[in-house]
Amino acid sequence: MRNPKWELTLILKIVSICVSLGEYPVIRYHSPRNPSHEASVLCSHLARFVQSALDEYAQFHQDFPPASNRPRGALFITDRSMDLFAPLLHEFTYQAMIHDVLPLIDGDRVFYKSQDEATGAPKQSEISEKDKIWVQNRHLHMKDLLEKLVNDFNKFRAENPQFEADAGTQGSTISNLNNIRDMLAGLPQFQKGKEAYALHLGMAQESMDIFQAHKLGDIASVEQSLATGLDEDYKKPKNMADQVVRLLDDPGLSSPDRLRLLLEYILYRDGLLPQDIQKLLAHAQLPAQDGEVVYNMDLLGAHVGRAIKDPRPLATTRANRMQPPPPNSDDSGLSRYDPVLKTVLEDHIRGALDQAYFPFTKPHLDAAEGMLGADTTAQSSLRSAKPTWARTRPSAREPQQRIIVFVAGGATYSEARVCYEISEMYSKDVFLATSHMQTPSLFLRQVGDLSVDKRRLNLPIERPKPKAPDHLFEPEKPPAAPQQGPGPQSGPRQAPQPPATAMAGLNLGGRAANGSANGHPLPTLPQSEASSSLGKPSKKEKDAGEKKKKHHFFSSKK
């Protein structure tokens, strides 16, 4: 089922990468041979939408792409169905193996749970690009990694003997104040380096312990024959069914390893009879939900079931492209398989990538230019080729072609390693972009979720967008009305008050308040006389009051 939101998110991310790099690349996409699944058109849709978005961006931005003497880049859009073996195989390079077998905390940052050597308390150590030991050794095979880590650590200790606790001959040297100062200055760097070596030695040792306990060597030997179609002698393998059944019956294998081995055998046979699938599930003693994982591989383009008389041709293996290594080679028999992405990139660089397998979005315009990624030095004739001794050193610093690879559905760490190897081998800048990094356990879980109702999966793309708190959208309260003066007021009208104050000050004779006339003031009484004359009643008033009292007094008697 298509998800327009998810597709739009991927398109915008791919266009953002191209714009950030200043590349207007030639776009090619994966077109499966004999597709049988609904999602086979995903790469075609993404490629055409990305092409349209880049064309529109270039139309409205005249300075894109910026002027440069770098060869035009190439963008490859593929998905997980191109290589179904890569997320299932046990990879024994350092980065891929620890993400497979160790319980890492893999999110925005990667952490490894360990214990503090001094206190024994649990701690989390971050694995990042800032760690030089990690950057230098993450793509090494485990058989080479352990030896290199031990040698590098011994060299590190030899370069810092003053920090060793058992340095018995350092007494006379440490007594010098200058040496003590140098020691204190280098102590944080020494401690940081010591912890980094302890971290990687611990992770490598724990990985090898799991390798022995889970019999990963026996599993990998069969896996490589299933994935490559060749045994360790680079011949057609024999009795693969017996070897697979023997491992499925082994109680020492974990359930995820048995499931991975069963899926690899189905891919090797390009489908099995339904009865045979049920027998293998019984041998593996897998739970019912793992059966859903097996049958959901059909949704990724794998052929799980097969009829007795199936006219479908058998799957073509990559055995015809693999050549045995030279006798003195150090290649491990447990790492013979190379991801399909490596073959695609090598064919592109040689100019031999099949256009039916990876067509162009604009074949009439980009087909000729897309072949410019080929190694022209190898294709030129001896008469016109410039000898290697005549090449000047600055030619090695010429701008390199950029190759952008986008893998929808998750890229594996083995494919990331391949991009690094191609970059160094062919002097190309290879960028790997993907929706997420894929591990075997995550791949099995996601394949099992393909048959689950998406409403139960709580997919990030289906979640409602974060909503701001409601109080941010509440209208602001109107400001308080200012107190108005004697002007007209709104609201209910109040009853008029009697002008008592104004009437008290009224002067009918044209005199002022102090009794003056025509502006000439009259003489005022002293304060004491004025108060007595104003506050005490006169003699006539007293006599009238006494008569009134007597009148009322006698009238009250009967």
N, C-alpha and C positions, 0 to 999 in steps of 0.2 A: 504494500500500500504506500503510495507516494505521500510525502510530507512536504508541502510547499515551504513551510517555515524553515525546515532543516536544509532544504536545497538552497533557499535564498541565503541562509547563513553561510553555507559553504562557498557559494559564489562570491559573496562580499569578501570573505577571507582570502580567497585566491586572488581576486582583483587587488586587494590591499597589498598582498605580497609583491605582485608585479609592479604596482605603482611605487612602492617603497624602494624597490631595487632599480627603478627607472628602466624596466624592461617592457617592451612591447613584443612578446615572444610569438614564435610559431607554435600553434597549439595542435597537439595530437592526442588521441584518446584511445583507450582500450576497447576493442570490438571483439567479443568472444567468438570463437569458432563453433559453429553449430550450437547456438544458445538454446537453452530449454527452460530458463527461469525468467520470471517477470522482470527482475531487476537488471536484466542484461542491457537495457537502454539507459541505465543511470549515467554512465560515463559520457555517452553521446549527448544527453540533455545538459549535463554540467558543462561540457566543452563548448557547446553552442551558446549557452547563456553567458559563459565567461567571455567568449569572443565578442558577443554583442555588447557586453558591459565595457570591455576594453575599447572597442570602437567608439562607443558613445563618450567615454572619458577623453579619448584622444581628440574627438571632434570639438569638445568644449574647452580643451586645454591645449593651446597651440604649442606649448613648450614641452609636450610629452610625445614621444620619449625624448629625453635630453640628448644633445649631440654627444657622440662618443665613437671612438675607433674600435670599440669592442664588438666582436661578432654578435649577430642577433641571437638572442637566447631561444631556448626551446622549453615548452611547457608540456609535460606528460600528465594526463589525467587518467587514473586507473582506480580500481577498487579491489576489495579483498578477494573477489572471486578469481582474480588473475592467478593467484598462487595460494591454494588451500593447504599445501604441505607446510609452508613457512610457520604459521602460528601453532602447528601441532608438534613439530619435531623438537627434540631436545637439543638445544644449542649450547655448546661448551666453551664459547667465548665468555669473558669475565662479565660484561654487562648483561648479556642475555641470560646467563646462567643464574646470577643472583636474583634477577627479577622473576625467574621461573621457580626456584627452589627455596629461596629465603623469604621470611615473612616481612617484607619491606612495607613501610607506610608510604604509598605512592599517591601523591596528590599534586598540588601545585609545587611542592618540594618533596624530595625523597629522603626518608629517614630510615636508619637501621637501628633496631633495638639491641642493646648490648649491656654489659655490666661494667661498672667502674672498677679498675684494677685495685685501687687502694681501699675503697670502702665496700665494694660489692653491691652497691646500690644500682638499680636499673637506670639507664640513660639512653637518650636518642642522639645519634650522630647523623648529621646531614651529609648527603652525598651530592655534591654540586660541581659546577664548572670551576669553582675557585680552588678545588683540590687538585694539585698538580699530579699527584700519584694516580688519581682516578682518570684524569684526562689522558695521561701517557699510556695507561695500561688497560683501558676498558675494552679494547677490541682484541686483546691477546687471547690465545687459546689457554685454557687452564693448565695444560702441561708445561707451557712456557712461562705462565704468570708466576707460579709458585717459586720457581727457580730465580726469576728476575727480582721478585720482591725480597727474597732472602739476601741476594747479592747486593741489592740497593740499600737494604737496611744495614748490612755489615759495613758497607762503604760509608753510610751516614754516621755510624758510630765511630769509625776510624777518623772521620773528619772532625769530630767533636769529642776527643778523648777527655777533655777537662771536665765534662759533665758526668763521666762514668763514676759510679760509687766505688768501684774496685780499682780505681787508678791509684796504685800505691806509690808510684814514683812522682806524683804531682805535688808533693808537699812543698818542695822548694820553689816550684813555679807559681803555685797559688799564693805563696807568701808575698809576692810582688803585688803592690797596689794596682799597678796598671793592668796586670793580668786579671785581678779580681774585677776590676771595672769592665774589662772586655767580656768576662764571663757573665756578669749581670746583664750586660747589654744583649748578649746572644741567648740568654736563658729562655725568654718567651718563644723565640723562633725554634729553639731546640725542643722545647716541650711540645709545641704545636706539631713539629715534624714527627716526633716520637709517637704522639697520639694518632697521627694519620697512618703511620706504618702499622701500628697496633690494630687500627680499625680494619685495614685492608687484609692484613695477615689473618685476622680473625674471621672475616667474611669468606676469604678463600678457603681456609681450613674447614669451616662449617659446611661450605658447599661440597667439598670433597668427601666429608663424612657422610653427607646425604647421598652422594654419588655411590659410595660403597654400600650403604645400608639399603637403598632402594633398587640396587642392581641396575643402575642406569646404563652401565656399559653394555650389558646383554641386550637391553631394550634398544639402545642406539644402533647396535650392529644390525638388528633386523630393520629398524626404521630407515636406515640409509639405503638398504637394498630395496625397500618398498618405494622410497621417494625417487631414487635414481634409476631403478630398473636394472641395476648391476650389483654384483656382490663385491667383496673386498678385492677380488682379483680382476675386477672390471669385466666380468663375464655374466651371462644371463643367470639370475639366481634360480635355485631349484628348491623344491619342497618348502615353499614359503608358507603354505597353509599349516603344515606341521609345526613349523617354528612359531607361528603366531599362536596356535592353540596351546602349545607348551608354555608359552609365556602367560597366556590368559589364565591358565590353571595354576600358575605359581602363586602361592599365598603371600610371598614376600613383596609382590607388586601392589602399589596403592591403586585405589579405584580410579582416580583421574588418569594414571598412567595406562591402565588397561583400556579405558575409554579412548584415549588418544591412539593407542595401538590399533584398536578395532577400526576407528575412522580411517587411519592410514591404509589399512588393508583394503577397505572398501574403495578408497580412491585409487589404489594400485590396480584393483580388478575392474574398475570403472563400473561398479555395481554388482550386487549379489542377488541370488534368489531369496525371496522372503523367508523361506524355510531355513536357509543357511544363516541369515542374519539372526534369526531367533536362536539357533543353536550356538552361535558365537556369543550372544548376549547371555545365554545360560552358562557357558564356560566362564565368562568374565564375572558372573554373579553381580551384575550391575543393577542398581535400583531402577524403578519404572521411569523416573524422570530422565534418566540417561538415554532411554530409548527414544524420547522426544528429540534429544540432541542429535541422534543418528539420523532420524528421518527429516529433521529440519535442514540438514545439509543440502537437500534438494533445492531449498530456497536460495542457496548461494551458487547454484549451477552444477553441483556434484550429482552424479548418477548413483543413487543409493540402491534402488530396486532394479531388477533385471529379469525379464521373462526368459523362459526356457529357449524359445526360438526368437531371440531379439535380433532384428535386422540392423540394429545400430552397430557401427564399427567400433572395435576396441580402441581405447584411448591410446594416443601416441605418447611414448615415453621420450625422455630427453637423453636416452642412452646413446643415440647416434651422435650427439654433440659432445659427449664426455670422452676425454682422452685420458688414458692412464698416466699418472705422474711419472717423472723420471725415476730411475732406481735410487738415486741418492737424495730424493726429496724427503722432507720432514712432514709431509701432509699426513694428518691422522686419518685412519680408516673410519673414525666415528664422525667425521666432518666432511664427507665427500659432497654433500648436497649444497649447491649454491642457489639462492633465491632466484626466481624468474626475473626479478628486477635487474639483476646483474647482467643477464643475457640481453635484456631490452636496451640497457644503456650501452653495452659494448656494440651491439648491432647499430645503434644510432650513431655512435662515434665513427664506426667504419662505413656508415652510409648504406647499410644492408638491412635496415629494419623494414619488414614487410608492411606495405601500405594497406593491405587488407586487414592485417592484425592491429595496426595502429594508424588509422587514416587521419588525414588533415581536416581541420574544420574548413579551410579554404584551399582545396587541392589545386585549383587553377592558378592561385597566386603563390602559395607557400610550398608547393611540392618541390620545386627546384631549389628554393632557398633553404628548405628544411634539410636538404642533403649536404648543406655546407658544413655541418658538424662533423663530417667525415675527416679522418686523419689524412689530409692531403699529402703529407710527406711520404706516407706509406704507399699511396696510390700513384705518385708521380714517377715518371720514367727515369732511368739512370742518366739519360742524356741531359734532362732538364733539372734533375734534382740537385740541390746544393749539398755538397759533402758536409758531413758532421763537423769535421775539423775547421771548416770555413765559417761556421756559424759564430757570430759574436755573442758575447755573454748577455748584453742587454736584450737579445731576442727572447731569452727565457722569462723576461719580465713583461712581455707584451700582455695586453689585456686578454683574459681567458673567457671563453664562452661560458655562459651561465645556463645550467640545466636545472629546471624546477620540476620536481616530481610530487604530485599530489595523490595520496592514497586515501580514498573514501572507505570508511569502515575500519580504520586502524592499521597502522604500519607496525611491523615487528622490529625488534632490536637487531635481528640479523640483516634486515633491509637497511637499517641505519648504518650498520657496519659496511655494507656494500657501497653505500654512497661515499663514505670516507675513502674506501679503497679505490674507487673509480676516480675520485678527485685527485688523489696522489699519483695514480698510475698514468692517467691521460692528461694531466694538467688542465682539468676542467673544474669549474666551481659548481658543485652539485648541491642543491638545496632540497631537503626532504620536508614536505609539509603533509600533515594528516589531521584527521578529525580527532584522533587520540592514539596513544601508544598501546599496542596490543601485547598482552601476555597470554600464555596458553590457558591459564585458569580463567582469565577474563573472556577469552574467546569462547570457551566451552559454555560459560554462563550466558553470554549474549546469544549464542546460537540456540540454547534452550529457551530463551525468552522470546524467540521469534514466533512461537505458537501460543504465547500468553496474550490475553487481552491487554492492549496498551494502557487502558485506564488503570490497571493494577501495577504497572511498571513505574509510575511516577517519573516519567521522562522529563528531563530539564526543559526540553523544547516545548512540552505540553503544559508546563506549570504556568499559572497566571503570572503576569508581570508584577513585580513588586509595586505596591501601592503606598503612596505617601500618607502619613496620618491625616485624619479628617480635619483636625483643628487647623491645618495649614490652608484649607480651602474655605473656612468660615469667614463670612463678610465682617469687615471691621465695624466696630460699634461707632455710631455717629458721635462726634464731639459734643460736650455739654454746651447748651445754648448760653451765650454771655448775658449778663444782667443788663436789661435795657433801661434807658433813661426815661425822662418824662414824656417821650414821644408816644405815639399810638402803640398799644400793646395788643397782641393777639390773645385770644382766649376769652373766657367769660368776663363781662363788664361788671365792675363793682359799683355799689350804690354811692351816689355823691354824698360827701361829708359836709355838714354845715360849716360855713366859713366863720367859725367862732374866733379864730385868731385874727382874721382880717377885720372883723367887726369891732374887736376890742381896740384895734389901732386906728379905727376910723376917726377923723377929725372934721366935724362939720363946720367949725368956725374958721377954718383955714389956719388953725394954730398947729404948731409942732407938738411933739409928744410931751415936751416940758412946759407947755402953756404959752410959748412965745408967739408973738404976732408979728407978721411982716419981717420975720427973721431976727427980732430982738428978743432975746431970752429974758424970762422973768426971774427974779431972785428966788432961789431955792431955800427951803428950810434946812436946818441942821439935821444930821442923821438921827439923833435921839428924838427930836421933836417930830420929825416926819414919821418915825416908827410909832410914836405914842399917838399921834393924831390919826394915823391910819389903822392902828391895831385896836384902840380903845373906843367904846361907844361914847356918844355925847350925853349931856345931862338930860335933855329932852327925851332921848331914846330910853334912858334908864327909867324916868317917870312913867312913860307909856308902858313899859314892860311890867312895872310893879302894878299898875292899874289893871292890866290884863290878867295878871296872876290872881289878884284879889277877886276879880269878876268870875273867873273860873272856879275859884275856891269855894265862894258862897253858892254858886249855882249848882255845885255838886251835892249840897246837903238837901235833904228832903224832910 
